[in-house]
Amino acid sequence: MREASLDRLKAFLTLLPSIVLVGVFVYGFIGNTVWISLTDWGGSGSLAVDPQKNYVGLANYAELFTGFLAGGFRQDLVNAVFYSVMLLAGAIGLGMFIAILLDRKPKGEDVLRTIFLYPMSLSFIVSGTIWRWLLAPQGGVNILPTYVGLDPLTFEWTSSTKAVLEFNWQNLFQIMLYVAAFILILVGLWAFRNDPRKALKRWLGPGIVIGAFAWLGGSILPQALFMEETHGFNLATLGIIMATVWQYAGYTMALYLAGFNGISQDLRDAAMLDGASEVAYYRHVAIPMLKPITISAVIILSHISLKMFDIIFAMTGPDNAQTGHPALNMYLTTFRANDFARGAAIAIVLFLVAAMFIVPYLVSQYRQRKRG
Amino acid sequence: MHARRITPGSIFVYGTLAVLAILFLMPAYMALVTALKFPADITLPTAWELPAKFNWSSFSDAIDLLKPNFVNSMILTISATALSTVLGSLNGYVFSKWKFRGSEVLFTLFLFGMFIPYQVILIPLFQTLRAMNLYGGLPGLILAHVVYGLPITSLIFRNFYAQIPTALIESGRLDGAGFFSIYTRIVFPLSVPGFVVTSLWQFTQVWNEFLWGICLTRHADNPITVGLAQLAGGQAVSWNLPMAGSIMAAIPVLAIYIFLGRYFIRGLLAGSVKE
């Protein structure tokens, strides 16, 4: 008995260095960054060994969201939303499609799987460098149609200055309500067939109420900014999104393929005997069964889209306003402009967005482990 | 098994897969043909065409330019991978076989470190490395990679060791083996696949990393990703060099992936799917 407790102590002491390192480098550092974001650390003398820092409250955050000069940061945030949504839709859609094709076990499946997954092993800097050349305005991808007798494309993949879906940042709160209403109604319509009453109560009802409120009462909502400021989906981000989808579609393919292989052949045969078509099998049996995999893919891909620092750096340079991202803005603000406090505030905004996805995910995994 | 017949369905499957495979290989093809051209032969309208004359010197030039970065990355990657894998193995052993009150919570807190955007720890990391006199060189970068690699390496080993039957550990204890001798005599000899998966995963992660490389090292200690970004970043670049450099930076990880892909995929799945 005494020896067993000695072993327990040894186990804990083995873990202790890692606990201390993770405690300091993850949690301590996050706390430190929160503190820095509440100070005025920056400007000349900011690189001194013990720089001067004065507490300024939430002034850095107020400046980022409402300041006259921080319009670039706000566009970066809008870009980040579009990067995330497009990467999720593109990589999950394409990856799932390829996985379904490969699940039919075509000849050469091994080789094909290798081809679809190799981009994932590359550094974002390598793929970004190659894609920058592929997307050169008068070459690469744009001249591909000429090889089948069509006119070349003229789209400027990474340098276009056009934007679509433009909106006035002043109406931000109204737009967010519209988006929330739209998502609730969409989920409601999806769930309606299974359980109409629950769908109506949980999703459709609240969605319609919020949408109606945003439509009728939009004018009583406060304005998010004191001046008109237009933001939108910058088309120059399309080239970067395309390269990222190319790189990560194979990742979701591998996840789904592992999932499909885990579904027993018996279940599949049973579905087919019941007269289910191939489409119906995936739509009603396989993909619903792989919901945990879809959730993992969403978590990991949204995490990656928040870190798209490297590929944007390689494709358009760090200070291209059209394709900016808060992660790059943080780097430029901190290490080029030496405005450490503002950089810390941007980092905390990024962190909070990431935590919104990750904390619920980790908590539910923890609960599952406890049960299992 | 279905009999293999030519049906409209199978034509669709093979046709779509072939088109997709070509699209996925295009960037690799473009990198290779551009790297093999002479700067004067690289023009936008002929970008897709094979080189008339092969210019192998692109590779020797790229090697000359990036060799210091390549060496830095090798030192960095091998040290960081070895250290974080060994620590991850010990942590995984404790997390799976020596659970104590609160160890599951602690494990979840570890995992959180894997998902944070690294910008959020960048400024304190920069300050801490400066205070420790480690800023600018490889040891500081190795430290960062070891610490932030702990969550994923602990996770992979924990899931791996969960498959070792507890009865095996118990019988070791009945034979009088303690915490460390159970590890060295029973667990470690069974760990070889775990070490392969984890170290391949860490190798690719550390090799491909860029943000810390550019923020925490001075010019002489830049890893290969930073060297490549600088080589390709200029405005009037002749594209054969960045392409040859890209291939050079890709080769170590691509080799791992092509020859040991099975293990690479297991690492990739371990980070997302529960066993």
Interface residues (C-beta under 8 A of the other chain):
Chain A: E3 A4 L6 D7 R8 K10 A11 F12 T14 L15 P17 S18 I19 L21 V22 F25 V26 Y27 G28 F29 I30 N32 T33 I36 V49 I98 L101 L102 R104 P106 L112 T114 I115 F116 L117 Y118 P119 M120 S121 L122 S123 F124 I125 V126 S127 T129 I130 W131 R132 W133 L134 A136 Q138 G139 G140 I143 L144 Y147 W246 G250 Y251 A254 L255 A258 G259 P292 I293 S296 A297 I299 I300 H303 L306 K307 F309 D310 F313 A314 G317 A327 M330 Y331 T334 F335 F340 G343 A344 I346 A347 I348 L350 F351 A354 I358 V359 L362 V363 Q365 Y366 Q368 R369 K370
Chain B: S10 V13 Y14 T16 L17 L20 A21 F24 L25 M26 P27 A28 M30 A31 T34 T43 L44 P45 A47 W48 L87 L90 N91 Y93 V94 F95 W98 F100 E104 V105 L106 T108 L109 F110 L111 F112 G113 F115 I116 P117 Y118 Q119 V120 I121 L122 I123 P124 L125 T128 R130 A131 A144 V147 Y148 L150 P151 S154 R173 G178 F179 F180 T204 W207 N208 E209 F210 L211 I214 C215 T225 L228 A229 A232 G233 W239 P242 M243 G245 S246 A249 A250 V253 L254 I256 Y257 I258 G261 F264 I265 L268 L269 G271 S272 V273 K274
